[in-house]
């Protein structure tokens, strides 16, 4: 009974830690037309979404106005359960959407882009480009270190591009680092099932914690 009581207390403490943080993770973005791009390399924390908006407006208003855009922001809960469910998933097939790419001045990925796990847990990216590219009919087949966060900088055709996962890894944003006008986005082909998979992983983790109780009874 002593061990069972100790285990129950440990679970209560763990759950209190999971839900105790009232802080929100604040992500700043710069929007133009129907496309938004992350402009803050590190998330800020804020107590309310309004405070998050004020932080982003203060830090990045002039930068966004320089491209005739406006500042936006995104707030997410900063607790363990939310972070587990929102772990970035870079593996999958992403279809480029819309006409965001200015093909007269930018070189952008087109059709479907394949992100697979390469050797030594690296990230292999395969796809084709369209637009104003340095070579005719350019093809991408390159390997990069696997990102540990929801954004990373990748070099495409000797051009540095910031790539960001958003909406629980269902969408991907691309933007050239030295030309904010060259940006476009893609949608995961199997996006409908991804969120379910993430929450199943969370439930399995919680179930394993409950299962440990049997060791002490």
VMD Tcl script that draws the C-alpha trace (Angstrom):
set ca {
  {0.00 0.00 0.00}
  {2.93 2.31 0.73}
  {4.23 1.96 -2.85}
  {0.76 2.43 -4.35}
  {0.25 5.65 -2.39}
  {3.67 6.93 -3.47}
  {2.89 6.13 -7.09}
  {-0.46 7.96 -6.96}
  {1.24 11.00 -5.46}
  {3.86 10.90 -8.23}
  {1.13 10.83 -10.89}
  {-0.66 13.78 -9.26}
  {2.58 15.78 -9.20}
  {3.34 14.89 -12.83}
  {-0.12 15.92 -14.00}
  {0.13 19.16 -12.04}
  {3.42 19.93 -13.83}
  {1.83 19.16 -17.19}
  {-1.00 21.63 -16.60}
  {0.67 24.13 -14.27}
  {2.22 26.42 -16.89}
  {-0.03 29.33 -17.77}
  {2.52 30.78 -20.20}
  {1.82 30.76 -23.92}
  {4.41 30.20 -26.60}
  {4.30 33.25 -28.87}
  {5.30 32.92 -32.53}
  {5.58 36.05 -34.68}
  {4.84 35.99 -38.40}
  {4.91 38.46 -41.26}
  {1.92 38.21 -43.61}
  {1.40 39.44 -47.14}
  {-1.54 38.50 -49.34}
  {-2.58 35.03 -48.14}
  {0.82 33.84 -46.97}
  {2.46 34.18 -43.56}
  {6.08 33.46 -42.73}
  {7.73 33.05 -39.36}
  {10.13 35.92 -38.67}
  {11.17 35.19 -35.08}
  {13.99 32.67 -34.74}
  {13.04 31.95 -31.11}
  {9.60 31.77 -29.55}
  {8.68 34.33 -26.90}
  {6.46 33.57 -23.93}
  {3.44 35.62 -22.96}
  {0.65 35.35 -20.40}
  {-2.09 36.22 -22.93}
  {-2.52 36.18 -26.69}
  {-2.99 39.96 -26.63}
  {0.41 40.31 -24.98}
  {1.88 38.07 -27.65}
  {0.44 40.35 -30.34}
  {1.98 43.38 -28.67}
  {5.40 41.70 -28.52}
  {5.31 40.83 -32.22}
  {4.03 44.27 -33.24}
  {6.76 46.03 -31.28}
  {9.60 43.85 -32.58}
  {8.66 43.30 -36.22}
  {6.18 45.94 -37.40}
  {8.75 47.95 -39.36}
  {10.25 44.84 -40.96}
  {6.87 43.66 -42.24}
  {5.85 47.10 -43.45}
  {9.02 47.24 -45.55}
  {7.50 44.55 -47.81}
  {3.96 45.98 -47.60}
  {2.96 43.26 -45.17}
  {1.60 43.15 -41.65}
  {2.51 41.43 -38.40}
  {0.54 38.45 -37.14}
  {1.05 36.03 -34.28}
  {0.20 32.55 -33.07}
  {-0.27 31.43 -29.45}
  {0.08 27.85 -28.27}
  {-0.07 26.35 -24.77}
  {3.32 25.83 -23.16}
  {2.72 22.59 -21.30}
  {4.15 19.10 -21.60}
  {1.03 17.51 -23.09}
  {0.80 20.15 -25.83}
  {4.48 19.86 -26.66}
  {4.26 16.06 -26.94}
  {1.29 16.30 -29.32}
  {2.97 18.99 -31.40}
  {6.33 17.29 -31.93}
  {7.42 18.27 -35.47}
  {7.15 15.48 -38.04}
  {9.41 16.18 -41.02}
  {8.82 12.85 -42.76}
  {6.14 12.79 -45.47}
  {4.99 14.01 -48.86}
  {4.06 17.68 -49.25}
  {2.22 19.10 -52.25}
  {2.97 22.70 -53.23}
  {-0.27 24.70 -53.22}
  {-1.61 27.81 -54.91}
  {0.25 30.36 -56.98}
  {2.30 31.89 -54.17}
  {5.58 31.53 -56.02}
  {6.56 34.44 -58.25}
  {8.06 32.35 -61.04}
  {9.31 35.44 -62.84}
  {11.77 36.30 -60.08}
  {11.92 33.25 -57.78}
  {12.99 29.61 -58.05}
  {10.46 27.47 -56.13}
  {9.72 23.83 -55.54}
  {6.73 22.50 -57.47}
  {4.31 19.55 -57.44}
  {5.13 17.05 -54.65}
  {8.19 17.31 -52.41}
  {9.34 14.13 -50.67}
  {10.87 14.25 -47.18}
  {12.25 10.84 -46.17}
  {14.55 9.50 -43.49}
  {18.04 9.02 -44.89}
  {21.13 7.29 -43.56}
  {22.23 8.14 -40.01}
  {18.79 9.63 -39.30}
  {19.35 12.47 -41.77}
  {16.58 14.17 -43.74}
  {16.50 13.49 -47.49}
  {14.56 15.99 -49.62}
  {13.56 15.27 -53.23}
  {11.63 17.46 -55.64}
  {11.65 19.64 -58.73}
  {11.91 23.40 -59.16}
  {10.11 25.87 -61.37}
  {10.55 29.56 -62.09}
  {13.67 31.70 -62.38}
  {16.28 29.06 -61.50}
  {20.06 29.07 -62.06}
  {19.91 25.89 -64.15}
  {17.39 24.45 -66.63}
  {14.99 21.78 -65.30}
  {16.57 21.73 -61.83}
  {16.01 18.71 -59.60}
  {16.52 18.55 -55.83}
  {17.91 15.43 -54.20}
  {19.85 16.39 -51.10}
  {20.41 15.21 -47.54}
  {20.44 17.46 -44.47}
  {20.71 16.98 -40.69}
  {17.34 16.03 -39.24}
  {15.78 19.20 -37.71}
  {14.94 19.03 -34.02}
  {12.50 21.97 -34.17}
  {9.61 22.99 -36.41}
  {11.81 25.22 -38.56}
  {15.21 24.95 -40.20}
  {17.38 26.54 -42.89}
  {18.09 24.37 -45.94}
  {20.21 25.20 -48.98}
  {18.42 24.70 -52.31}
  {20.50 25.31 -55.49}
  {22.98 27.34 -53.42}
  {20.14 29.48 -52.03}
  {19.39 29.43 -48.30}
  {15.70 28.77 -47.65}
  {13.89 28.80 -44.30}
  {11.49 25.86 -44.07}
  {8.84 25.78 -41.32}
  {6.22 23.25 -40.26}
  {2.94 24.76 -39.07}
  {-0.53 23.57 -38.03}
  {0.77 20.47 -36.23}
  {3.04 19.52 -39.16}
  {0.16 19.53 -41.64}
  {1.58 22.45 -43.65}
  {5.03 23.60 -44.65}
  {6.23 27.12 -45.47}
  {9.25 27.96 -47.64}
  {10.97 31.34 -47.82}
  {14.31 32.50 -49.19}
  {16.27 34.08 -46.36}
  {17.58 36.99 -48.46}
  {14.36 37.64 -50.39}
  {11.19 37.64 -48.28}
  {9.08 38.00 -51.45}
  {10.11 34.49 -52.58}
  {7.88 32.34 -50.42}
  {5.35 29.56 -50.93}
  {3.70 26.73 -49.01}
  {2.82 23.05 -49.22}
  {0.22 20.75 -47.64}
  {0.91 17.27 -46.31}
  {-0.72 14.60 -48.47}
  {-1.93 12.55 -45.46}
  {-2.66 15.47 -43.15}
  {-6.02 14.09 -41.95}
  {-4.45 11.23 -40.02}
  {-1.36 12.98 -38.66}
  {-3.02 14.65 -35.66}
  {-4.62 11.35 -34.68}
  {-1.21 9.64 -34.76}
  {0.32 12.31 -32.55}
  {-2.41 11.97 -29.91}
  {-2.18 8.17 -30.00}
  {1.51 8.53 -29.09}
  {0.58 10.79 -26.18}
  {-2.07 8.34 -24.94}
  {0.38 5.43 -25.19}
  {2.86 7.39 -23.09}
  {0.24 8.10 -20.42}
  {-0.91 4.48 -20.51}
  {2.66 3.30 -19.91}
  {2.86 5.54 -16.84}
  {-0.33 4.04 -15.47}
  {0.96 0.55 -16.23}
  {4.00 1.14 -14.02}
  {1.58 1.09 -11.09}
  {1.37 -2.71 -11.40}
  {5.01 -2.97 -10.37}
  {4.20 -1.53 -6.96}
  {0.97 -3.35 -6.15}
}
mol new
graphics top color blue
foreach p $ca { graphics top sphere $p radius 0.5 }
foreach p [lrange $ca 0 end-1] q [lrange $ca 1 end] { graphics top cylinder $p $q radius 0.2 }
display resetview
